[in-house]
Amino acid sequence: MRRSPAVAGQFYHGTATKLHQQVEQYIDRGARKEKVIAVVSPHAGLVYSGSVAGAVYSSIDFPETFVLIGPNHTSLGAQISIMASGEWEIPTGVFSIDEKISYKIAMNVPIVAKDAKAHMFEHSLEVQLPFIAYFSKTAKIVPIIILSASVEECRVLGEGIAKAVKDVGSSVVVVASSDMSHYVPDDVARKKDGKAIERILSLDPEGLYEVVGKERISMCGYIPVTTMLFAAKALGAQSARLVKYATSAEVSGDYEHVVGYAGIVVR
């Protein structure tokens, strides 16, 4: 089956020409590209978070496949839903799902359900695709969204993803899709997000999961990021770098109710 775009014309421009131009303004042509294992990238409307996502995708060597992990905002479907086969379409491209990897993940990890319905209206992974399409017409994807998970379930899923990637042997980058603090003053967002970012840069999945709960950081994708960190560590990650941090205030001018965005690479 082919998944049609759910948020074209809302989160990003709905025509190929306009979307290409929109993405182009967020690409960093001077960025030095490096081989990475994983990234954190935001998923708000491109007008707000595009500069952060663009900085991330501009600074990585592109793999054959992206394993995309995001939060389930719609509450449809299973606790952890993988779309194991088919295609995803956006105005600037069509992406095939990497069935070799998706089926291995579904086989390795009993808590994962093959559930295409859960993905139909979810935006957190779709908003990554305009940036991927800008740089590659051949990259495949493996879409996974998570409604809820304990830290132990994040570990099981992350290590299951890593095992599938190793078994298949193709080049893969794991993308954790997340925005940071939601609708708090700018100074509060920067302070709280700094604590979460510190744990990510330390490659500390348990610490991230814990600090988000303890500090009440309204980071919608902390579970996908925790999962990604377990996967990245199992794939041999040694370090991480903050590529860019921004808040919506830089676009909206509203410093009282901001959303934070972090772009991070893990290598």
Salt bridges, closest charged atoms under 4 A:
GLU24 OE2 - HIS20 NE2 3.81
GLU24 OE2 - ARG29 NH2 3.29
GLU34 OE2 - ARG241 NH2 2.93
GLU34 OE1 - ARG267 NH1 2.83
GLU87 OE1 - ARG2 NH2 2.97
GLU89 OE1 - ARG2 NH1 3.66
GLU122 OE2 - HIS73 ND1 2.84
GLU122 OE2 - HIS123 ND1 3.87
GLU126 OE1 - ARG3 NH1 2.87
GLU152 OE2 - ARG155 NH2 2.35
GLU159 OE1 - ARG155 NH1 2.75
ASP167 OD2 - LYS163 NZ 3.10
ASP179 OD2 - HIS43 NE2 3.59
ASP186 OD2 - ARG190 NE 2.76
GLU198 OE2 - ARG199 NH1 3.59
ASP204 OD2 - ARG199 NE 2.99
GLU215 OE1 - LYS195 NZ 3.36
GLU250 OE2 - ARG190 NH2 2.96
ASP254 OD2 - HIS257 ND1 3.46
